[in-house]
């Protein structure tokens, strides 16, 4: 889902993406998690400043910092912690043995 506030920069968004949520202008409570991420981002990148004033390394470092920041909504874990846990659970399920060898040697 892509959240939008109906700004002109999003006018053709539905032509590119199927899942677009349009929030009412000046209603940040309709996009809570998006607003929290914007607040984090604004600690590093000043509002209104052109993103091309930052190097790729600076953008990657900011993204890395945001992904590793402990969040109250995750009981002090970071988004990366939650992702890794889900990823490793998924991988471990994919690598379950197909044959139960213990049954063959009764």
C-alpha angles and dihedrals in degrees: 000000000000115000117216136178093210092259118161090251088067097046095112098033095113089061089063104033133033100207109062123154114200113204123197114262114263091015105114092163088072090064102037102157091041090054091050091053090047089053090053091046092050090060087069105023118044117231111258094019117125112254090220088070086076127073123237088250091056092049092048091048091051091048091048091050092050093048093050097043112115111244128205090218088062094046092256096318123121128239087252091054090054092046093049092049092051092044094052092046089053093047093048090053091052092054097053111132114260093210121050098221093189090067091055094056103051 
